[in-house]
């Protein structure tokens, strides 16, 4: 991990440092566009072909039904089931509290406006299954979809070498109440849910993280079809702000936890003293030696770096430029800087709050915006699975009160039919 002094960096240097997961030659886009076109034209046949090409498995069908999921899930051990159920309960509690009806507002006498929630009818959940199988992502997407009341939940996940899914994915399907999992991964799964095939239903909105190919597919789909996406959620990332009160062992563990997601993950340390950086690097070298995914971690760390600042305030300035998916404040002084957080997907406060807790079981959602998209996007929530429809009701008193203003505004815009729609009502009163 290369180290930079914040005071030596120009704004151009900072812009270059915070840029990640770019595709300057459009190589990823070209590949993804070809995949999308192939799925759109050939449907199921393309999915079978891609399963053989990318997943190295020849499928005889593109889904697992409930009986198959029950059989696969039977191998999950009792203590593993208990852990998944604790995560389920915490995530459910946190997300269920988000389902709130809004008050009606009388904007003037006789004019009442309000909003009501309606679930998105058909949603698609993409559960990655590449170098790491992620039942936690299934919980993070499936639970709020159920709470929102979505009528149809389509789940796609890449097949394993045996043509099935991982037992933990199968068990989560049963917890969430999913009766079928479609065996498709990558950009082809996104395309299948966007356009529909003979087997995979078309959905209204697609959710879920993935690699750069999945993220590119989602952004292309959003701009070329009527299918929406949750957010651009690509390779994972963490930014840790640490001062002299941080524990280097904990900080190193947090950086490595993020780096093991994949070779394109990024783990950034922003600290207030070079001594902290040195201590953390020693711990990183020590801890990485015993990790099963050490080779992946090392490649991710090659893409990562350290920034040394003079103060926590400067550290927060850089963090806001970076706009991290995960932000850890490894300091006992976290309360003094949280108000300065402008851009972050999810925040972990103090020395005893690892990002792993949010990834799995604290209750917050881990499907979050990456690559600086936290400047404009929030993480997944129940709100992501609903639409908020506005209503208004005007009484006889209300049309008299609001009518003249509407008539004037319509006339000054030259829209006389708009004015007349009010005028005819006022004349009847």
N, C-alpha and C positions, 0 to 999 in steps of 0.2 A: 504494500500500500504506500503510494507516494504521499509525502507530506508537503503542504503549502502553508505559508503564513498569510493570513487574511489581509493584513495591512499592505502586503506586497502585490495584491491582486487588483487589476483594473476591472472595470465593469465588463469589458470585453472578455477578460479572463474568466470571470465568474459565469458569464453567459455560456462560454464554451464548456466549463466544468459541469454545469447543471444539465447540459444537453445529453440525453441518452436515448438508446433504442431508435436511432434514426435510420432511415433507408434512403440515403442520398442518390443512389443509382436506380432506385425503384426496383431492385431485384426481388425483394419480398413481395411487393405489389404485383409484379408480373406473374410470379408463381401462384399467388393467391387468386388473381383474376382468372387464371387458367383453370384452377380447381373449381371456382364458383361456376364458371361457364360449363364445365364438364358435368357438374352435379345438376345444374339447371336443365341441361339437354338430355342427360342419360339417367338421372334419378338414381334408383336403387343400384343399377348396374355399376355406376361410378363409385358408390359407397362400398360395394363388394370389392371392386378393383383397388381402391385406396386402402382398405383393410389389409389386403394382401401385400400391397406395396410398402405401406408405412408401418403397419402393426405386425406384419409377418404372420398373418393368420388367415386361413381360408374359411370363411363363414358359410354356413348353410342357410342361415336366416339372420336378419338384422336386428333382432331384439331378444330380450329375455322376459318371459312372462312371470306372473306372481308365483306360481308353483316352483319355477326354477330359482327365483330369488330366495324363496323360503329354504330350498335345499342348500343353496350356496351359503346363506347366512347361518345355517345350523352349525358351522364350524367355528363360529366366533366364541371365544372363551367367556365364561361368566364375568370375570373382572373387566374384560374389554367391553362387554355389553353395558356394565355398570358405568364405566367411564363415558361411553357414548351417550348414555341416558342422562348423566349429570350435565354433560354439555348441552344436550337437547333441552333439558328443563331450564337451564340458565338463559340460553338463547331465546327460548320461547317467552320467558318472563320479560326479558328486556324488550323484545319486539312487540309483544302483545300490548304493552303500555303505550306504544306509538299509535294505536288504533283509536283515535279520538274524534268524536263528532264536534263540529264547530258551531258556535252560537249564531243565531240569526241576528242581523244588524239592520235596524231601521235608520237608513241614511238621512231621511227627512220624513215628516209625518205622512203616512200612507204609502211609503216606498220601502220595501223590505228586501234585503239581499242576503244570500247565504250560499254555502258550498256543501255538497254532499259527496261522499266517497263512493266510487264504484270500482270493483276489481277489474283489472285487465283480464279479458276472457281466456285467452290462450297465451301461455308463457312457455319459453324454452329455457331449460337450465343446462348449461354446459359444465360438466364435471371433469376436470383434467385427469389424465391417467398416464402421463409420460414417465419421467424419471422418478416421480413420487405419486402415490395414490392418495387422493385427498377426500376422504369421507367428511372431513370437517367442512369443506366447501359445499357439499351436498346439504349439510345441516344449515349452513348460513343462507342458502338460497331456498331450500325447500320449506323451511319453517315460516319465513315471512310470506311466501307464496300461499301457504295454507291459511295463515292468519288473515291475509287480505281477502281470501275467498275466491281465488282464481279457479275458473270452471275446469280448465284443462291444463295440466302441467306435463310438458314433454321433457324428458330427461335423456341427454346424449352423453355417453362416456366411451372412451376408446376400449376395444376388447383387449384382454390379456392374451398371452400365447395359447391358452386353452380355449379361446373363443368365448370366455365368460368375463365377468367383472370380479373385482376383489370382494372377498366376503364382507368386509366392513362397509363397502358401498351398498351391497345387497341388504345388510342389516339396517342401514340408515333409510333405505327405500321403504322398508317395512315400518320403521318408526314414523316416517313422514306420511305414509299412506300412498306410496307410489306403486302401482301394479305392473309397470313395464319400464324397462330401460333399453334405449336404442343403442346399438353397438356401432358408434361412429365417433371419431375424434378429429381434432384439428380443424382446419378451414372448411373441410368437407362437411363436418357436422353443423357448422354455422350456416353454410349454404343450404343444407337439407332442411333445417328449421325455418330458414327464411323463405324458401320457395316451395317446400313440401315435395315429397316423393310418394310413390305408391305405398310405401310403408311408414315413413316419417311424416307426421302432420305438420302443416304450416302453422306458424305461431305469429302473434302480434308483437311480441317483444322478447329479445334474447338476453340472457343473463349469464355471467360467469367469467372468471379469469382465464388466462392461457398464455401461451408464448407469443412471440411477435407475429407469427402467421395467423393465430386465432384473433389477435387484436386487430390486425390489418383487415381480416375478413369481416369483422364486426363493423369497422369504420366504413368499409366499402358497401356493405349491405345497407347500413343506415342511410347512405347517400344515394342509393340506387333502387331501393325498394320501399314499400310501405311498412316494413318491419323495423321497429325501433330497437335500440340497445340500452343496456343499463349505463355503461360508460366505457371508455377505453381503459381496460384493465389488463396490462401486459405483464412482463417480467417483474418480479417483486423487488422491493427496495426498503431500506431502513436508514434513517439518519439519527444518530445518537449525539445528544449534547451532553458533555460531561465536564465537571469542574473538579476541584481538589477533594470534594466530598464524595465523589463517585468511587465505586469499587472496581478496580481494573479487571478482576476476575469476572464480574457480572457483565461489564461492558464488552469484554472479548467474547463471552458466551452469546450475547445478543447479536453481535456482528456476525459470528459464525452461524447462528441460527438462521439468519437471513440469507447468508451466502450459500447455504446448502440447498436452497430452493432450486437453483439452476445456474449454469455457467454464465447466463446473461443477467443474473441478479446483481444488485449493487448494495454495498454496505458502507455508509459514510460515517466517519467520526469527526465531530466538531468539538474541540476541547479548548480550555482556557489556558493551558500550559503545555509546553513541549514535553515536560516530565510525565504528564498523564499519557500522552501519546506513546512514549517509550514504554511505559509500564503495561499499557494495553497491548502493544505489539509483542512484547515478551509473552504475555498470556495467550495471545492468538497463536503464536508458534507452538506453545506447549499444548494447547487444547486441540488444535487441528490434527495432531499426530494420531489421536485415538478415534477420529470420526470415520465411520464407514464410507461416507461420501466425500472424503478428503480431497480427491482429485477435482471434483466439481467445485468444492469450496475454494480451492486454490485458484482456479480459473476465474471465479467470481471476484475474488479479492484482487486479482490483477486489474479488474475494471473499477476497483474501489479506491478510496483515498482518504486522507486526513487533512483537516483544516485546523490550524492553530490560531485562535483569536486572543484578544486581550481581556475581553469581558463576556459575560453571558449574553449581554444585549447584542454584541457583535455576532455572537454565535447564532442568536435568533434571527438576525438580519440575513445571515447566509442561509439559514433554514428556510426562510420565507422565499428566498430566491430559488432554492432547490425545489420547494413544494413537495415534500416527501409523502409517500404512501403511509409509512409508519414513522412516527416521531417519538423517540424516547428521551425524556428529560432526566438524565442520571445525575441528579443533584438534590440536596435537601432544600435548596432555595427555589424549587420549581414554582412555588406560588407567586414568586416575584416576577416571573416572565411569561406565565400562561396567557395573560392579557395581550401579549405581543404576538401571539400565534395568529397568523393570517391565513396560511396555506398548509394544510396537513389533512391526510385521510383519517387517521386515528392516532390518538396521543396516549402515551404511557408515562405516568407520573411517579417520580421518585425511584429509589434504588431497589425496591422490592416488587416492581411491576414490570415483568418481562413481556415483550411482545408476544411470546408464545401463549400467554394467558388469553390474550385477545384472539389469537389464531384459533384457539380450540374451545374454550369453555367459560370465559368470564361473562359472556352474554352479548357483547358488541359484535358487529358484523365484520368479517375479515375480507369481504369483497370490496376493494377500495380502488380509487383512481391512482394510477401510476404515471411516471414520465411527465411530471409537473401538472397533470390534469387536475390535481387537487386545488389548483387555482380557481377552477370553475365547477367541479363536480363534487358531490358528496358520495359517501359509501352507500352500499345497498341498505335499504330499510324497508319497512312495510310500505312507506310512501312510494317506493320504486315499483310496487306491484298494483298500485291503484291510480285511478284518474280522479281528479277533483273537479266536479261539474258545478258551475255556478247557476243559481236560480234567482229569480226576482219576481216579486208580486206587487202590483200597484192597485190601490183601492181608488174609488171615486175621488176621495180627498187627495190622494197621491197624484193622480193625473193632473189635477188642477194646480198642485204645487210645483211639480216638476215640468209640466208641459210647456209653459212659456220659455223656459231656458232651453229645452230641446229644440223648440221651433226656431229660436234665434241662432243656435249653434248650427242647425241644419241649413238654414238660409245663408249664413256667412260662408258655408262650404259649398254652396250652390247645389245642394241635394234636396230639391223641393218635394220629392216623393217622401223622403224621410220626414220632412216638416208636416206634410199632409197626414201621415199616419198618426201623428199626435193631434193635429187640428180637428180631424173628424171625431175623435174621441172626446175632446173638450166640448165640442158643439152639442154632443148628446147628453151632457151633464147639466 
